[in-house]
Amino acid sequence: MHTIIVATVTANGFIARGTNELANWSSKEDKKFFVEETKKAGVMIMGRTTFATIGRPLPDRLIVVLTEKPEEVAVAPGSVETASGDLKTILDGLEARGFTNVVIAGGSNVYSQFLNAGLVSEIALTYEPILFTGGIPLAANLDKELMLETLSVERLGEKTVLVRYKVL
């Protein structure tokens, strides 16, 4: 299973100012990349808070919401489902259903969990030219340092840069 973290970050590494903020500060090019990448994978995994921020199913992809409180998530069969427990088991279940790629779509805690478990193949970050005075970092709860290899750098529009990394 190819597992890719997809995130938008500020130039100083924040994914949001606060926990319930939509990425309305990101460019239309970033949003287009997110839609294309998640539709290509067909399935995305995110935390309950990230899903609550989005607030609805997204067309043409399955959303798996990681939560210990499934009753707090509006499930839509075929579009949104919940999961908890061992992350590798969740990925294996998706692979058994025919998925070969999965996008990890946030938030910081979910990114950290997958990175700590050694389950991330690639990280795709779109950097936006903005500096927040504070906020939520990409992965705040790492239990070890991780080395990355730059796979590609691509300019998206006038201001946004997409960098793809392989997790070593």
N, C-alpha and C positions, 0 to 999 in steps of 0.2 A: 504494500500500500504506500503510495506516494503521498506524504502529508506535508502540506504547505501552510505556513502562517502567512496571512495576508493582512497588512495593517497600514494605516496612514499615520505618519508621525510628523511632528514639528521638527524644525532644525535642531532643537535641543532635546529631542527624544520622547516627547509626550504624545500619547494617543488621544487624550481628552483633557479638558480642564477639570471635569468632575465625572462622577460615575454615571449620571443620566444624560450626558450630552451627546446629541447627534453630531456627526462629523460635518456639520454645516459650514465649517471653516475650510473644508478641503475643496479642491478644484473639480470641475466637471470631468476633466481627464482622469482624475483619481476614481471618481464614481463609475465612469465608463470601464476602467480597468477592473474594478471590483466586480461589476456585473458580469463582464466577460469571463473572468477567472473563476467565479463561483458557478456560473452556468456550465463552463467547460468541465468542472469537477462533478457537478450534479448534486453534490452534498456538501454541507458546511456544518461545522460544530461550533457552538458558542455557549457562553454562560447565560444564566437566567437574566442577569441585569442587562447584558448586551441585547438579548432578545426583547426584553421589555422596552428598551430604548427604540428598537426598530418597530416593535409593536404589531407586526403582522407577518403572515407568510410571504415569501418572495417567489414570484413566478419561476417555473422551470428548474427548481432545485428543492431538495429536501433539507430542512433545518433540523438538526439534532441539538436539543437544548440540554446542557449538562446541569442537573439540579438534584438536590436532595429533597426538594419540595415540588414534586410534579403537579400537585393540585394548584399551584400558583401560575402554571403555564397553560395558555389556551392552545390545546392540541388541535391540529387540523389534519386528519388522516391523509397520508400521502404527501403532506406539505411540511408538517411540524410534528415532531415527536420528542419525548424526553428520554434521558438516559442518566444513569449514575453508576458508580462502581469503578472497576478497573478500566483504565483508558485503552489498554491493549485489547481487552475483550470487546470493548465497544468498536474499535477499529476492525477487529477480526469479523465481527458481526456484519459490519458494512461491506467488507470485502466478500463475505459469503453471499451477500445480496447482489454482487456484481459490480460494486464500485471499485475503481482502481486508484482514484485520487480523492482526497478530501481536503477542503480548506478549513483551517482553524481560524475563526473570525472574531475572536475576542471573548472577553477582555483580558486585561493584564494577568489576572489570576489563572485563567484558562491557558493563556500562552505559557506561563511559568510551569503549570502542571505538565503540559505536553513536552516542554523542553527538559524539565527535570527527569521525566520518564524516558528520555532518549527516543521519542517517537516523532521527531520533526525531521523531515528530509530537506526542506527548503524554507527560506523566509523571503517573502517579497514585500519590500517596504516602499511605499511612495512617500517621498519627502516633500513636504510643503514648506514654502519660504515664510515661515512665521515662527516667532519665539513666544511661548507662553511664560508667564511669571511663575507658574507652578502647575501641577496637574498629575495625571496618572502616567507613569512610565510604561514602556512596552512590556517589560517583564520584571516586576518588582520583587518577586519571590524566588529568584534562582538560588539553588543550593550549591551551585558550582559554576565556574567560568566555562564558557563554551567558545570554541574557535569556529570561525566562519571563513568560507572561501567565496570571494566575489565571483559570481557566474556571469553577470551582465549588468550594464548600466545603460539606461535608456531615458531620453528626455521625452516627457509626455507634455505636449503643448509648450507654452512659453515659460512656465514657472516650475512645474512639477517634475521630479526625477524619480524614476523607478529603479531600484537596485534589488537584484536577486542574489541571494546568498545560499550556498550549500552549507548545511550544518555538518561539521567534521566530528 
